[in-house]
Amino acid sequence: MAEESDLVMKTIAETDNYSVWTADEPDGEKTYHLELNNVTVHFFQEEWDEFVALVKKIK
């Protein structure tokens, strides 16, 4: 199992209460993480793309 230090993490955006960050997983896949206060939602690339498309539809 990979050590936490093996993950390459990058913050995409953050506010006082929310943040979005990515992690390059040891298997080569990039995952996206949406932190909403005490809840974190984890996405694989395809799920993230669909979520971003959904958010763009909000007016």
PDB file of N, CA, C and O in Angstrom, chain B, residues numbered from 101:
ATOM      1  N   MET B 101       0.846  -1.179   0.000  1.00  0.00           N
ATOM      2  CA  MET B 101       0.000   0.000   0.000  1.00  0.00           C
ATOM      3  C   MET B 101       0.886   1.235   0.000  1.00  0.00           C
ATOM      4  O   MET B 101       1.923   1.261   0.663  1.00  0.00           O
ATOM      5  N   ALA B 102       0.479   2.258  -0.742  1.00  0.00           N
ATOM      6  CA  ALA B 102       1.282   3.473  -0.871  1.00  0.00           C
ATOM      7  C   ALA B 102       1.210   4.311   0.394  1.00  0.00           C
ATOM      8  O   ALA B 102       0.180   4.388   1.064  1.00  0.00           O
ATOM      9  N   GLU B 103       2.311   4.921   0.690  1.00  0.00           N
ATOM     10  CA  GLU B 103       2.352   5.855   1.804  1.00  0.00           C
ATOM     11  C   GLU B 103       1.675   7.148   1.380  1.00  0.00           C
ATOM     12  O   GLU B 103       1.649   7.473   0.193  1.00  0.00           O
ATOM     13  N   GLU B 104       1.127   7.886   2.335  1.00  0.00           N
ATOM     14  CA  GLU B 104       0.492   9.168   2.030  1.00  0.00           C
ATOM     15  C   GLU B 104       1.469  10.092   1.325  1.00  0.00           C
ATOM     16  O   GLU B 104       1.061  10.872   0.464  1.00  0.00           O
ATOM     17  N   SER B 105       2.740  10.025   1.666  1.00  0.00           N
ATOM     18  CA  SER B 105       3.739  10.890   1.041  1.00  0.00           C
ATOM     19  C   SER B 105       3.945  10.564  -0.436  1.00  0.00           C
ATOM     20  O   SER B 105       4.535  11.367  -1.159  1.00  0.00           O
ATOM     21  N   ASP B 106       3.471   9.397  -0.906  1.00  0.00           N
ATOM     22  CA  ASP B 106       3.587   9.021  -2.308  1.00  0.00           C
ATOM     23  C   ASP B 106       2.562   9.746  -3.173  1.00  0.00           C
ATOM     24  O   ASP B 106       2.698   9.773  -4.396  1.00  0.00           O
ATOM     25  N   LEU B 107       1.541  10.331  -2.558  1.00  0.00           N
ATOM     26  CA  LEU B 107       0.502  11.025  -3.301  1.00  0.00           C
ATOM     27  C   LEU B 107       0.952  12.436  -3.647  1.00  0.00           C
ATOM     28  O   LEU B 107       1.537  13.135  -2.819  1.00  0.00           O
ATOM     29  N   VAL B 108       0.674  12.845  -4.877  1.00  0.00           N
ATOM     30  CA  VAL B 108       0.933  14.220  -5.293  1.00  0.00           C
ATOM     31  C   VAL B 108      -0.414  14.930  -5.267  1.00  0.00           C
ATOM     32  O   VAL B 108      -1.295  14.636  -6.075  1.00  0.00           O
ATOM     33  N   MET B 109      -0.568  15.870  -4.329  1.00  0.00           N
ATOM     34  CA  MET B 109      -1.836  16.573  -4.154  1.00  0.00           C
ATOM     35  C   MET B 109      -1.685  18.025  -4.575  1.00  0.00           C
ATOM     36  O   MET B 109      -0.642  18.642  -4.354  1.00  0.00           O
ATOM     37  N   LYS B 110      -2.748  18.572  -5.191  1.00  0.00           N
ATOM     38  CA  LYS B 110      -2.733  19.962  -5.647  1.00  0.00           C
ATOM     39  C   LYS B 110      -4.095  20.580  -5.365  1.00  0.00           C
ATOM     40  O   LYS B 110      -5.127  20.033  -5.752  1.00  0.00           O
ATOM     41  N   THR B 111      -4.091  21.719  -4.690  1.00  0.00           N
ATOM     42  CA  THR B 111      -5.333  22.444  -4.441  1.00  0.00           C
ATOM     43  C   THR B 111      -5.732  23.192  -5.708  1.00  0.00           C
ATOM     44  O   THR B 111      -4.923  23.914  -6.291  1.00  0.00           O
ATOM     45  N   ILE B 112      -6.990  23.015  -6.133  1.00  0.00           N
ATOM     46  CA  ILE B 112      -7.506  23.697  -7.314  1.00  0.00           C
ATOM     47  C   ILE B 112      -8.122  25.035  -6.916  1.00  0.00           C
ATOM     48  O   ILE B 112      -7.870  26.060  -7.550  1.00  0.00           O
ATOM     49  N   ALA B 113      -8.937  25.011  -5.852  1.00  0.00           N
ATOM     50  CA  ALA B 113      -9.599  26.222  -5.373  1.00  0.00           C
ATOM     51  C   ALA B 113     -10.022  26.021  -3.932  1.00  0.00           C
ATOM     52  O   ALA B 113     -10.267  24.896  -3.495  1.00  0.00           O
ATOM     53  N   GLU B 114     -10.104  27.133  -3.188  1.00  0.00           N
ATOM     54  CA  GLU B 114     -10.580  27.016  -1.814  1.00  0.00           C
ATOM     55  C   GLU B 114     -11.140  28.348  -1.331  1.00  0.00           C
ATOM     56  O   GLU B 114     -10.744  29.422  -1.785  1.00  0.00           O
ATOM     57  N   THR B 115     -12.072  28.235  -0.396  1.00  0.00           N
ATOM     58  CA  THR B 115     -12.630  29.376   0.315  1.00  0.00           C
ATOM     59  C   THR B 115     -12.465  29.079   1.802  1.00  0.00           C
ATOM     60  O   THR B 115     -11.773  28.132   2.175  1.00  0.00           O
ATOM     61  N   ASP B 116     -13.095  29.878   2.641  1.00  0.00           N
ATOM     62  CA  ASP B 116     -13.000  29.632   4.074  1.00  0.00           C
ATOM     63  C   ASP B 116     -13.610  28.287   4.474  1.00  0.00           C
ATOM     64  O   ASP B 116     -13.144  27.658   5.424  1.00  0.00           O
ATOM     65  N   ASN B 117     -14.641  27.843   3.762  1.00  0.00           N
ATOM     66  CA  ASN B 117     -15.364  26.630   4.155  1.00  0.00           C
ATOM     67  C   ASN B 117     -15.282  25.475   3.165  1.00  0.00           C
ATOM     68  O   ASN B 117     -15.661  24.355   3.508  1.00  0.00           O
ATOM     69  N   TYR B 118     -14.803  25.711   1.958  1.00  0.00           N
ATOM     70  CA  TYR B 118     -14.818  24.688   0.918  1.00  0.00           C
ATOM     71  C   TYR B 118     -13.464  24.601   0.233  1.00  0.00           C
ATOM     72  O   TYR B 118     -12.717  25.579   0.180  1.00  0.00           O
ATOM     73  N   SER B 119     -13.156  23.425  -0.288  1.00  0.00           N
ATOM     74  CA  SER B 119     -11.949  23.296  -1.098  1.00  0.00           C
ATOM     75  C   SER B 119     -12.111  22.161  -2.099  1.00  0.00           C
ATOM     76  O   SER B 119     -12.873  21.216  -1.892  1.00  0.00           O
ATOM     77  N   VAL B 120     -11.372  22.288  -3.183  1.00  0.00           N
ATOM     78  CA  VAL B 120     -11.316  21.262  -4.223  1.00  0.00           C
ATOM     79  C   VAL B 120      -9.843  20.988  -4.469  1.00  0.00           C
ATOM     80  O   VAL B 120      -9.057  21.909  -4.693  1.00  0.00           O
ATOM     81  N   TRP B 121      -9.474  19.710  -4.427  1.00  0.00           N
ATOM     82  CA  TRP B 121      -8.093  19.344  -4.667  1.00  0.00           C
ATOM     83  C   TRP B 121      -8.014  18.039  -5.434  1.00  0.00           C
ATOM     84  O   TRP B 121      -8.959  17.251  -5.454  1.00  0.00           O
ATOM     85  N   THR B 122      -6.872  17.828  -6.064  1.00  0.00           N
ATOM     86  CA  THR B 122      -6.644  16.603  -6.824  1.00  0.00           C
ATOM     87  C   THR B 122      -5.527  15.801  -6.168  1.00  0.00           C
ATOM     88  O   THR B 122      -4.697  16.336  -5.433  1.00  0.00           O
ATOM     89  N   ALA B 123      -5.531  14.524  -6.452  1.00  0.00           N
ATOM     90  CA  ALA B 123      -4.442  13.645  -6.013  1.00  0.00           C
ATOM     91  C   ALA B 123      -4.069  12.734  -7.173  1.00  0.00           C
ATOM     92  O   ALA B 123      -4.932  12.107  -7.787  1.00  0.00           O
ATOM     93  N   ASP B 124      -2.786  12.670  -7.462  1.00  0.00           N
ATOM     94  CA  ASP B 124      -2.279  11.715  -8.442  1.00  0.00           C
ATOM     95  C   ASP B 124      -2.006  10.425  -7.681  1.00  0.00           C
ATOM     96  O   ASP B 124      -1.053  10.331  -6.908  1.00  0.00           O
ATOM     97  N   GLU B 125      -2.851   9.445  -7.911  1.00  0.00           N
ATOM     98  CA  GLU B 125      -2.781   8.184  -7.186  1.00  0.00           C
ATOM     99  C   GLU B 125      -1.584   7.354  -7.658  1.00  0.00           C
ATOM    100  O   GLU B 125      -1.109   7.537  -8.779  1.00  0.00           O
ATOM    101  N   PRO B 126      -1.096   6.450  -6.816  1.00  0.00           N
ATOM    102  CA  PRO B 126       0.047   5.605  -7.190  1.00  0.00           C
ATOM    103  C   PRO B 126      -0.184   4.783  -8.454  1.00  0.00           C
ATOM    104  O   PRO B 126       0.772   4.437  -9.148  1.00  0.00           O
ATOM    105  N   ASP B 127      -1.452   4.463  -8.765  1.00  0.00           N
ATOM    106  CA  ASP B 127      -1.736   3.673  -9.966  1.00  0.00           C
ATOM    107  C   ASP B 127      -1.820   4.532 -11.223  1.00  0.00           C
ATOM    108  O   ASP B 127      -2.131   4.024 -12.301  1.00  0.00           O
ATOM    109  N   GLY B 128      -1.543   5.847 -11.093  1.00  0.00           N
ATOM    110  CA  GLY B 128      -1.534   6.740 -12.247  1.00  0.00           C
ATOM    111  C   GLY B 128      -2.831   7.478 -12.482  1.00  0.00           C
ATOM    112  O   GLY B 128      -2.882   8.376 -13.323  1.00  0.00           O
ATOM    113  N   GLU B 129      -3.881   7.125 -11.764  1.00  0.00           N
ATOM    114  CA  GLU B 129      -5.168   7.794 -11.943  1.00  0.00           C
ATOM    115  C   GLU B 129      -5.221   9.065 -11.105  1.00  0.00           C
ATOM    116  O   GLU B 129      -4.714   9.106  -9.984  1.00  0.00           O
ATOM    117  N   LYS B 130      -5.841  10.098 -11.661  1.00  0.00           N
ATOM    118  CA  LYS B 130      -6.051  11.336 -10.923  1.00  0.00           C
ATOM    119  C   LYS B 130      -7.439  11.292 -10.294  1.00  0.00           C
ATOM    120  O   LYS B 130      -8.413  10.937 -10.960  1.00  0.00           O
ATOM    121  N   THR B 131      -7.532  11.646  -9.030  1.00  0.00           N
ATOM    122  CA  THR B 131      -8.821  11.731  -8.355  1.00  0.00           C
ATOM    123  C   THR B 131      -9.052  13.169  -7.923  1.00  0.00           C
ATOM    124  O   THR B 131      -8.109  13.930  -7.706  1.00  0.00           O
ATOM    125  N   TYR B 132     -10.326  13.524  -7.802  1.00  0.00           N
ATOM    126  CA  TYR B 132     -10.736  14.869  -7.404  1.00  0.00           C
ATOM    127  C   TYR B 132     -11.485  14.759  -6.084  1.00  0.00           C
ATOM    128  O   TYR B 132     -12.218  13.798  -5.848  1.00  0.00           O
ATOM    129  N   HIS B 133     -11.290  15.754  -5.230  1.00  0.00           N
ATOM    130  CA  HIS B 133     -11.869  15.729  -3.889  1.00  0.00           C
ATOM    131  C   HIS B 133     -12.513  17.077  -3.612  1.00  0.00           C
ATOM    132  O   HIS B 133     -11.865  18.118  -3.721  1.00  0.00           O
ATOM    133  N   LEU B 134     -13.775  17.055  -3.260  1.00  0.00           N
ATOM    134  CA  LEU B 134     -14.556  18.249  -2.959  1.00  0.00           C
ATOM    135  C   LEU B 134     -14.868  18.229  -1.469  1.00  0.00           C
ATOM    136  O   LEU B 134     -15.630  17.380  -1.007  1.00  0.00           O
ATOM    137  N   GLU B 135     -14.286  19.157  -0.713  1.00  0.00           N
ATOM    138  CA  GLU B 135     -14.502  19.227   0.727  1.00  0.00           C
ATOM    139  C   GLU B 135     -15.518  20.320   1.031  1.00  0.00           C
ATOM    140  O   GLU B 135     -15.309  21.489   0.706  1.00  0.00           O
ATOM    141  N   LEU B 136     -16.617  19.925   1.655  1.00  0.00           N
ATOM    142  CA  LEU B 136     -17.694  20.835   2.038  1.00  0.00           C
ATOM    143  C   LEU B 136     -17.843  20.754   3.551  1.00  0.00           C
ATOM    144  O   LEU B 136     -18.575  19.909   4.066  1.00  0.00           O
ATOM    145  N   ASN B 137     -17.147  21.635   4.257  1.00  0.00           N
ATOM    146  CA  ASN B 137     -17.081  21.590   5.718  1.00  0.00           C
ATOM    147  C   ASN B 137     -16.595  20.222   6.161  1.00  0.00           C
ATOM    148  O   ASN B 137     -15.434  19.891   5.919  1.00  0.00           O
ATOM    149  N   ASN B 138     -17.431  19.412   6.799  1.00  0.00           N
ATOM    150  CA  ASN B 138     -16.970  18.120   7.317  1.00  0.00           C
ATOM    151  C   ASN B 138     -17.311  16.946   6.397  1.00  0.00           C
ATOM    152  O   ASN B 138     -17.225  15.791   6.815  1.00  0.00           O
ATOM    153  N   VAL B 139     -17.693  17.226   5.160  1.00  0.00           N
ATOM    154  CA  VAL B 139     -18.016  16.174   4.183  1.00  0.00           C
ATOM    155  C   VAL B 139     -17.038  16.276   3.019  1.00  0.00           C
ATOM    156  O   VAL B 139     -16.798  17.365   2.499  1.00  0.00           O
ATOM    157  N   THR B 140     -16.477  15.147   2.614  1.00  0.00           N
ATOM    158  CA  THR B 140     -15.609  15.115   1.439  1.00  0.00           C
ATOM    159  C   THR B 140     -16.198  14.141   0.427  1.00  0.00           C
ATOM    160  O   THR B 140     -16.520  13.000   0.756  1.00  0.00           O
ATOM    161  N   VAL B 141     -16.331  14.612  -0.809  1.00  0.00           N
ATOM    162  CA  VAL B 141     -16.834  13.779  -1.906  1.00  0.00           C
ATOM    163  C   VAL B 141     -15.642  13.484  -2.817  1.00  0.00           C
ATOM    164  O   VAL B 141     -14.916  14.394  -3.217  1.00  0.00           O
ATOM    165  N   HIS B 142     -15.452  12.211  -3.136  1.00  0.00           N
ATOM    166  CA  HIS B 142     -14.330  11.773  -3.955  1.00  0.00           C
ATOM    167  C   HIS B 142     -14.840  11.403  -5.349  1.00  0.00           C
ATOM    168  O   HIS B 142     -15.867  10.739  -5.487  1.00  0.00           O
ATOM    169  N   PHE B 143     -14.110  11.838  -6.382  1.00  0.00           N
ATOM    170  CA  PHE B 143     -14.507  11.592  -7.766  1.00  0.00           C
ATOM    171  C   PHE B 143     -13.340  10.993  -8.550  1.00  0.00           C
ATOM    172  O   PHE B 143     -12.188  11.384  -8.363  1.00  0.00           O
ATOM    173  N   PHE B 144     -13.653  10.045  -9.425  1.00  0.00           N
ATOM    174  CA  PHE B 144     -12.719   9.654 -10.465  1.00  0.00           C
ATOM    175  C   PHE B 144     -12.909  10.630 -11.623  1.00  0.00           C
ATOM    176  O   PHE B 144     -13.872  11.397 -11.617  1.00  0.00           O
ATOM    177  N   GLN B 145     -12.026  10.622 -12.606  1.00  0.00           N
ATOM    178  CA  GLN B 145     -12.044  11.605 -13.688  1.00  0.00           C
ATOM    179  C   GLN B 145     -13.405  11.698 -14.385  1.00  0.00           C
ATOM    180  O   GLN B 145     -13.920  12.797 -14.590  1.00  0.00           O
ATOM    181  N   GLU B 146     -13.985  10.562 -14.748  1.00  0.00           N
ATOM    182  CA  GLU B 146     -15.259  10.583 -15.480  1.00  0.00           C
ATOM    183  C   GLU B 146     -16.369  11.194 -14.619  1.00  0.00           C
ATOM    184  O   GLU B 146     -17.208  11.947 -15.114  1.00  0.00           O
ATOM    185  N   GLU B 147     -16.364  10.867 -13.347  1.00  0.00           N
ATOM    186  CA  GLU B 147     -17.369  11.414 -12.431  1.00  0.00           C
ATOM    187  C   GLU B 147     -17.170  12.911 -12.251  1.00  0.00           C
ATOM    188  O   GLU B 147     -18.138  13.670 -12.196  1.00  0.00           O
ATOM    189  N   TRP B 148     -15.908  13.335 -12.159  1.00  0.00           N
ATOM    190  CA  TRP B 148     -15.609  14.757 -11.999  1.00  0.00           C
ATOM    191  C   TRP B 148     -16.085  15.540 -13.218  1.00  0.00           C
ATOM    192  O   TRP B 148     -16.695  16.600 -13.077  1.00  0.00           O
ATOM    193  N   ASP B 149     -15.812  15.026 -14.406  1.00  0.00           N
ATOM    194  CA  ASP B 149     -16.240  15.693 -15.641  1.00  0.00           C
ATOM    195  C   ASP B 149     -17.758  15.864 -15.660  1.00  0.00           C
ATOM    196  O   ASP B 149     -18.257  16.921 -16.047  1.00  0.00           O
ATOM    197  N   GLU B 150     -18.482  14.848 -15.251  1.00  0.00           N
ATOM    198  CA  GLU B 150     -19.939  14.922 -15.216  1.00  0.00           C
ATOM    199  C   GLU B 150     -20.414  15.926 -14.164  1.00  0.00           C
ATOM    200  O   GLU B 150     -21.361  16.675 -14.405  1.00  0.00           O
ATOM    201  N   PHE B 151     -19.763  15.944 -13.004  1.00  0.00           N
ATOM    202  CA  PHE B 151     -20.121  16.887 -11.942  1.00  0.00           C
ATOM    203  C   PHE B 151     -19.878  18.327 -12.403  1.00  0.00           C
ATOM    204  O   PHE B 151     -20.725  19.191 -12.180  1.00  0.00           O
ATOM    205  N   VAL B 152     -18.756  18.594 -13.030  1.00  0.00           N
ATOM    206  CA  VAL B 152     -18.450  19.943 -13.523  1.00  0.00           C
ATOM    207  C   VAL B 152     -19.480  20.358 -14.572  1.00  0.00           C
ATOM    208  O   VAL B 152     -19.924  21.506 -14.563  1.00  0.00           O
ATOM    209  N   ALA B 153     -19.866  19.471 -15.461  1.00  0.00           N
ATOM    210  CA  ALA B 153     -20.889  19.784 -16.462  1.00  0.00           C
ATOM    211  C   ALA B 153     -22.209  20.119 -15.774  1.00  0.00           C
ATOM    212  O   ALA B 153     -22.912  21.033 -16.207  1.00  0.00           O
ATOM    213  N   LEU B 154     -22.556  19.401 -14.716  1.00  0.00           N
ATOM    214  CA  LEU B 154     -23.768  19.674 -13.965  1.00  0.00           C
ATOM    215  C   LEU B 154     -23.713  21.064 -13.324  1.00  0.00           C
ATOM    216  O   LEU B 154     -24.669  21.833 -13.426  1.00  0.00           O
ATOM    217  N   VAL B 155     -22.623  21.378 -12.682  1.00  0.00           N
ATOM    218  CA  VAL B 155     -22.481  22.671 -12.005  1.00  0.00           C
ATOM    219  C   VAL B 155     -22.560  23.821 -13.006  1.00  0.00           C
ATOM    220  O   VAL B 155     -23.115  24.874 -12.694  1.00  0.00           O
ATOM    221  N   LYS B 156     -22.013  23.629 -14.196  1.00  0.00           N
ATOM    222  CA  LYS B 156     -22.063  24.674 -15.228  1.00  0.00           C
ATOM    223  C   LYS B 156     -23.488  24.974 -15.667  1.00  0.00           C
ATOM    224  O   LYS B 156     -23.744  26.054 -16.199  1.00  0.00           O
ATOM    225  N   LYS B 157     -24.430  24.044 -15.459  1.00  0.00           N
ATOM    226  CA  LYS B 157     -25.824  24.258 -15.835  1.00  0.00           C
ATOM    227  C   LYS B 157     -26.585  25.097 -14.807  1.00  0.00           C
ATOM    228  O   LYS B 157     -27.698  25.549 -15.075  1.00  0.00           O
ATOM    229  N   ILE B 158     -25.987  25.303 -13.634  1.00  0.00           N
ATOM    230  CA  ILE B 158     -26.645  26.098 -12.591  1.00  0.00           C
ATOM    231  C   ILE B 158     -26.558  27.572 -12.961  1.00  0.00           C
ATOM    232  O   ILE B 158     -25.498  28.087 -13.318  1.00  0.00           O
ATOM    233  N   LYS B 159     -27.708  28.235 -12.866  1.00  0.00           N
ATOM    234  CA  LYS B 159     -27.735  29.667 -13.205  1.00  0.00           C
ATOM    235  C   LYS B 159     -27.832  30.504 -11.984  1.00  0.00           C
ATOM    236  O   LYS B 159     -27.867  31.731 -12.079  1.00  0.00           O
TER     237      LYS B 159
END
